Structure formats: C-alpha cells, structure tokens
C-alpha cells in the first residue's frame, strides 16, 4: 500500500489499512457502504490481498472509454478483448443504446407545455396503513401521473431535477418518501420494513392518487419495488383494477439479488438479531452544511444547492448539531435484505418475466452495480424491454437528470398517459 501511494503521489496513512474503523464508510450515505447484500459489513476489518488480482478476470459490462484505455496502456495493464468500437457520441451495449449527458430526446417531438406550469416542489401527507407518508409533488394535479420511487436511505425530493422538466411538460410527478425515509413516519420498534410493506404502501398510494393507468419509475431499491408492483399490477394483466394498473415501467439502474450463500444464513441471522437488540444510531453533524457535504461525497456530481436542499429536508436538530431524519432501523436492512438468502434470484426473475407493461431499463455506464451476468439475466427475463445506457454512475437521477426526464417523457408520450 505504501508503494502504491508513492506511485500515485499521495501521502500514505495507516488508516488506509483499516477502512472500516470508527465511523469511516459506515454512516449509510455511500452507495458502497453497508450494502443490502452484506449485513456483516461492519465486521470486516482487513483487506484481502488476493483481490489485487481480481481485475485480471473481471467481466466489464461495456467497453472501456478511450481515456481509460490510454491510462491502462500507460500503466501496462492488460486490456480485455475488444468488443467493437463506436463513435464518441453513441455506443452500443449489445442492443442497448448509450447516450452521453449532452444528448437528449428533445428532437423526437416531445410533449411541450407553456412555461407557466408549476415546477416548485410541494408536499402533502397520506395516512397509509398506520403510517404517515410524505409525498413530494411537481406539476399540475390534472396532468398525467408519473410516480417515482427512490432508493434506500434516499428521499422523494431526490427526484427534483428529473421532475422539474417533466412538470414543465404538463406531467404530474409524485415521489413519496418511502416508509421510514425522509419526512415519512418512522417504522418504529416492533414494526417492519419488508419489501411487501413497501409494496402495500405503493398500492395504497396509487389508489389514493389516480383512477387511470400511470407511468411508474423506480431507482435502485425503488426499481425493485416498482418491478415487483408492475408484475402484479400491469395494464395488460387481470389482477388489478384500472386504478392500480401500471401503464408503463421505467427502471433506473436496477439491481438483482445475489445468488446467496447457504453457509452464511446463520451468521446473517445472528447479525440481524444483534442489530434488533441494539439498533444503530445516527452520526451527529455540527450543521446542515456538513451533512450536505457528506451527501456530495457519496454523489460528487450533486450540486451544492441541491445537496443543501436535500440535507435541510433529511436532517433534524439534536444535541450537538443535526442528524439524519430517516429511521435508524433502516441501516440494518432487516426484512428488506435483497439477497439470495432472503429473496432468491430465481423468484425475482420469475416476477420480472410476468411484467406486461412496456418497460425501459436505464443503466449508468460507470455504475458499479451493473454486473455482466446481471445485465444478461435481466435481458433474458425482459426481452421486450428497451435498454439504454447513460453517461453516469448508479445515481443517474443526479448524474443525468435531463436525459432521464427525456426518456421518461418519451415513454409517457408513447403510452399516451
């Protein structure tokens, strides 16, 4: 490690060898911290040296960019076999299109409205299944509904930069704070946050909001909830009333459960019990600005303005400063552990195959969650889905909001909600 630091020109610190010590990487705001698939994350206390050779066998979901190839060549790394080249503006991943940030679908005849549409975010509350849920909203209430579901530990307001362009087009965008998140009520001791609870909340929200088919959008965990909901509430199915039916589905950087490991079941169960017996506590920040900085550390492309707005909304005063507002019980992922031990991949893929609504899959071309095998299995389960790769990482609603909005609008126009 010292040699590596010397090579890249940064000072070596002993803390590099203990990345999980103290509160480093453990406050739940990083996409790679305390992942859903690893309830024992906080128990890891060393670096596996064998992982230093993992790059030699890794399968990339797409071809390396030109600048990355140049750097790899300079550092004498072996490049994977070429899969074909494309122009600098648009590349192809199998049959999926890759669109850079600057390229949108505005030239495809998008729905346009006058500039007087309401784009300021509003909030309202619904009492759903013994929980008080806060919903963020943009655009005219009479407009076609687009329901957006956020990821784990996020909030409905995180969709703002996607929602504003859609609101200007006349769509009614609603993004709830899922139970335990944002300004929605905490789950509370003795209550649960299982996937079926989130599904039940969405089902009740839809019943309250509309009596027509609508566009459903989900990111990360929200995409899992959206896909599961659409599998039983698609417009082409017979298991839902008209008011509950998903007209079209958009999944943003969606994920699959891992295959699971039978040898880890007992260990994970013991860890969950430990968490329930001694729930984790939020870190305390001196002020909102520090919390905003922490959000930007997890998503560097987030603007300071948006970070401050989201931090103001997702923090609350406490002794010594401010802390996150969301329910601390969410940090242990008990009940929503989306892995092969609690929710087998084969069962989830079966649900994906049952989706009858037109589906668009949007991926970030630098997202660490887009494993080659996962992309292949998703394509096999949803062969009719449109696949698009955008320039950005896992948090595409922050990295490429305009491109996401344009794609959602294209879906909405095609479906004519």
Secondary structure by P-SEA (a helix, b strand, c coil): caaaaaaabbbbbccccccccccccccccccccccccccccccccccccccccccccccccccccaaaaaaaaaaccccccccccccccccccccbbbbcccccccccccccccccccccbbbbbbbcccbbbbbbbbcccccbbbbbbbccccccccaaaaaaaaaaaccbbbbcccccccccccccccccccaaaaaaaaaaaaaacccbbbbbbbccaaaaaaaaaaaccccccccccccccccbbbbcbbbbbccccccaaaaaaaaaaaaaabbbbbbbbccaaaaaaaaaaacccccaaaaaaaaaaaccccccccccccccccccccccccccccccaaaaaaaaaacccbbbbbbbcccccccaaaaaaaaaacccbbbbbcccccccccccaaaaaaaaaaaaaaacc
